[in-house]
Amino acid sequence: MNALGRRNEIVFVTHELTDERRQLMREGSIDAIIDQDPALEVRAAVEALAAHFGRNDDPPACLTTSIHIHMIENC
């Protein structure tokens, strides 16, 4: 966007908060970051697979993961 001279014309939203993306946000290259808890999502998927194949006696719990939206004001 910077190389094309369109930095102020395009709203750029990405996902997963990382140090690199946080820095790009501070520089103005990213406008918003949608962040979830990937470790929790992976664990839930593994538990569901284990239950499906009979390797876990307990059924997987219903899972809701939180979503965090980061913008320059709260990042």
N, C-alpha and C positions, 0 to 999 in steps of 0.2 A: 504494500500500500504506500509505503514511504517512497519507494523507487518510482512509482507511477504518479506521485504527487496527489494521491487521493486519500491521504490519511484522515482528513476531516470530512470526507464524503461518505465513508463506509463505517458502519457500526460493526465491530468485530467481537463476537461472543465465542468463547471456547469452553472446554470442560476440563475438570481435574486441576485443582490448585497445586502448582509446583513453584519452586523458587524462581525458575526461569520465567514462568508465566506471570508471577507476581511482579518481577522486574519489568517485563514488557508492559504490564498495566501501568506501573509507575511512570514509564517513558511515554505513555499515551498510545501505544500500539494496540492494546487490547482494552475494550470497554467494559466487559463483564466476563466473569468466570463462574460456571455452574459446577459446583463441587458436591460429590457424594462420598460415600464411604466404601471404596472398592473392596477393601479387606472383608468387611461385613457381607457384602454381596457375594463374594467368592465363597466364604464360609457357608452361607445359606445354600448356595448352589451345590456344594460338596455334600452337605447334610441331606439335601433333597435326593441327590443321586444315591447316596448310601442307603437311605430309606427305601428307595425304589428297588434296589438290588438286594434288599434284606440284610444289609450289614449294619443297620442301626435299628434298635428296638423301638425307639421313640420316634414318632412322626415329626417331621420338621415343623418348627413353630412358624406361625404366620409372621412374616417379616415386613416391616415398613422401614425403609431407610430415609433418613432426613436429607433434604437438599438444601445446600447453602449457596446463595448467590452473592458473589463478591464483586464489589465495584470499588473504585478508587477511594471512596469515602470510608469503606469498612475493611480495607485490605491491609 
